[in-house]
Amino acid sequence: MVETNWAGNLTYRAAELRKPESLGELADVITASPRVRALGSRHSFSPIADTEGTLVSLAQMPREIEIDTGAATARVSAGLRYGDLVPALDAAGFALANLASLPHISVAGAVQTGTHGSGDRIGSLATQVVGLDLMTADGEVRMLRRGEPDFDGAVVALGALGVVTHLTLQIEPTYEIAQTVYEGAEWDEVLPRFDGVTGAGDSVSLFTTWQDAGAIDQVWVKARPGRAHADAVRAAGGREADGPRHPVPGVAPEPCTVQGGMPGPWHSRLPHFRLEFTPSAGAELQSEYLIDRRDIAAAVEALRGLASKIAPLLYVCEVRTMAADDLWLSPAFGRETVGLHFTWRPDSAGVEALLPRIEEALPASARPHSGKVFTMDADSIRRRYPRWDEFAALRERMDPRGRFTNDYLARLGLG
Ligand SMILES: Cc1cc2nc3c(=O)[nH]c(=O)nc-3n(C[C@H](O)[C@H](O)[C@H](O)COP(=O)(O)OP(=O)(O)OC[C@H]3O[C@@H](n4cnc5c(N)ncnc54)[C@H](O)[C@@H]3O)c2cc1C
């Protein structure tokens, strides 16, 4: 089997890729193989999904979206992409609280890695989950609901507990978002008013190439009507862009969602990129470190110190914010969080040589995004997650024979 991830930096080592069409077939696949991993839409850059055994994709399972208007929830098939789900929600008059930068990713794959968008008061996509149906190593489906003992450990679980077959998501009445891009802000002006800048809308992203260590090239402000207040962005030097922009300098803006302050449906503004185009740069690698929000000044100082090393390898760096959550392996567990994301040129050797320097320089609160490239060792990661050992015990209890373990998890001491 020769299958690669989306970026092409990884060829899966799996002996086979199975695509069951029913829960019964899925159970047969799981119980027949000593090593199984669920595969989403393959957008992770790390080998998190890989296995030497069987990869199982849910892409051919029935596509279910059951909306409970009274409870304001939607029970959805785990293999659906957000891009397939959101028009159906919107047509029924509902929305999600947030989306990632792209709609191309599967719901289960995104949730399992703690994938996030931006927003001071909005949690990662996993915080929208109120229930999950998990097929465990014995082929039985276990339903976990928010408030139950294992739930907080099972939502962001790196695919280690089993194959999620359905997720129940919190939904809310549909809403509009307008997106405006500002250029020319300066770090020295942004840091003293960081709360004002990231609070300029419901979801704010700062982009920099680190070519000029003092500059923030673009600030993207996404806000519901009447909720944009960009005074702090302007006070930090930001001026409204005179046309649409792509976050990567020099790239045409067609793949990007509508800018210019024009309101539109939530799902057509919250992601940066449109479903029908290749998102981001295309040929690339990504890394991200999620820090305690209180460490933002120290983190920026650390990155400015490495700017001359980072810039030659980089397309663009994005800074986003997340509300704290209670999900054990969530990078935003227990603290207001800032994500420092790097879209790298596809130079694996160069990136892997630089990452240890970035990891050493960043504050000790930095937790690597599990779906992206990092070099941090298991002990350092474990120390940064207060509930790590409880997750390890949950994994041991739910998958005692290690059917869902792989080299990636073993490297982290999980199996
Ligand atoms: C262009 C681009 C932009 C991105 N933007 C963002 C962003 O804005 N924010 C962010 O946080 N991340 C971002 N990412 C990273 C991406 O969201 C994560 O890597 C995410 O996990 C990808 O989801 P996937 O469906 O491709 O999962 P995969 O990469 O296929 O799998 C990821 C993990 O999920 C597990 N998994 C998948 N399906 C299931 C299931 N049904 N049951 C149990 N486990 C399962 C897999 O076993 C694996 O461990 C981006 C990636 C790309 C390529």
The ligand as an ORCA input file, in Angstrom:
! r2SCAN-3c Opt
* xyz 0 1
  C      -3.572     23.176      5.310
  C      -3.786     22.794      6.745
  C      -4.348     23.708      7.621
  C      -4.537     23.379      8.981
  N      -5.130     24.288      9.798
  C      -5.280     23.996     11.112
  C      -5.908     24.928     11.989
  O      -6.419     25.960     11.579
  N      -5.946     24.629     13.306
  C      -5.418     23.472     13.812
  O      -5.461     23.273     15.034
  N      -4.894     22.531     12.991
  C      -4.817     22.775     11.658
  N      -4.286     21.821     10.819
  C      -3.952     20.501     11.366
  C      -5.153     19.553     11.258
  O      -6.334     20.173     11.666
  C      -4.962     18.320     12.149
  O      -3.781     17.669     11.778
  C      -6.160     17.363     12.082
  O      -5.915     16.271     12.933
  C      -6.415     16.856     10.700
  O      -7.591     16.090     10.676
  P      -7.686     14.826      9.707
  O      -9.119     14.495      9.543
  O      -6.901     15.085      8.482
  O      -6.996     13.725     10.610
  P      -5.786     12.716     10.274
  O      -4.562     13.528     10.050
  O      -6.184     11.775      9.219
  O      -5.676     11.983     11.696
  C      -5.323     12.705     12.830
  C      -5.563     11.864     14.090
  O      -6.960     11.678     14.270
  C      -7.230     10.294     14.439
  N      -8.546     10.013     13.883
  C      -9.031     10.334     12.667
  N     -10.283      9.901     12.543
  C     -10.590      9.267     13.701
  C     -11.737      8.573     14.188
  N     -12.838      8.433     13.456
  N     -11.676      8.042     15.421
  C     -10.580      8.145     16.196
  N      -9.474      8.800     15.785
  C      -9.488      9.350     14.558
  C      -6.121      9.597     13.678
  O      -5.941      8.257     14.126
  C      -4.946     10.474     14.027
  O      -4.477     10.115     15.305
  C      -4.132     22.104      9.459
  C      -3.588     21.165      8.558
  C      -3.441     21.499      7.214
  C      -2.879     20.487      6.262
*
